[in-house]
């Protein structure tokens, strides 16, 4: 299940500074999903966005609106 994968990835991210730095530098939710796929987790950028506002351990998922972004 993708949400389980997402939770596991966020838990791993809080303990690995290099992985956390990659995620924080990512421009989009899809970029974060690709980073996660590279280390063995499977979820989409849309699933990550729907998880916005929720917390796993010390990590809270927040959607950032970028200037010039169209909704």
C-alpha positions in Angstrom: 0.0 0.0 0.0 1.4 3.4 -1.0 0.6 5.2 2.2 2.5 2.6 4.2 5.4 3.1 1.8 5.1 6.9 2.3 5.1 6.6 6.1 8.2 4.3 6.0 10.0 6.7 3.7 9.3 9.6 6.0 10.4 7.6 9.1 13.7 6.8 7.3 14.2 10.4 6.1 14.2 11.7 9.7 17.2 9.5 10.5 19.2 10.1 7.4 20.5 13.7 7.0 21.6 13.2 3.4 18.2 11.8 2.3 16.5 14.6 4.2 18.7 17.2 2.4 17.7 15.7 -1.0 14.1 15.9 -0.2 14.3 19.4 1.1 16.0 20.4 -2.1 13.4 18.8 -4.3 11.2 21.2 -6.3 8.1 19.1 -6.6 6.2 16.3 -4.9 6.9 14.1 -8.0 10.7 14.8 -7.4 10.3 13.6 -3.9 8.5 10.4 -5.1 11.4 9.8 -7.5 13.9 10.2 -4.7 11.9 7.7 -2.7 11.7 5.3 -5.6 15.5 5.4 -5.8 15.8 4.0 -2.3 13.1 1.4 -2.6 9.8 3.1 -1.8 6.7 3.4 -4.0 4.3 6.3 -3.9 3.2 9.1 -6.2 3.6 12.8 -5.9 -0.2 13.1 -5.7 -0.2 10.7 -2.7 2.4 12.8 -1.0 0.4 16.0 -1.6 -2.7 14.4 -0.1 -0.7 13.5 2.9 0.0 17.3 3.5 -0.5 18.4 7.1 0.1 15.0 8.5 3.0 14.0 10.7 5.2 10.9 10.9 7.6 11.0 13.8 9.5 14.3 13.6 8.5 14.9 10.0 5.5 16.9 9.0 4.5 17.0 5.3 3.7 20.5 4.1 2.8 21.5 0.6 4.5 24.7 -0.5 2.9 27.0 -3.0 5.4 28.3 -5.5 5.1 31.8 -7.0 3.7 31.5 -10.5 2.1 28.1 -9.8 -1.3 27.6 -11.3 -4.0 25.7 -9.4 
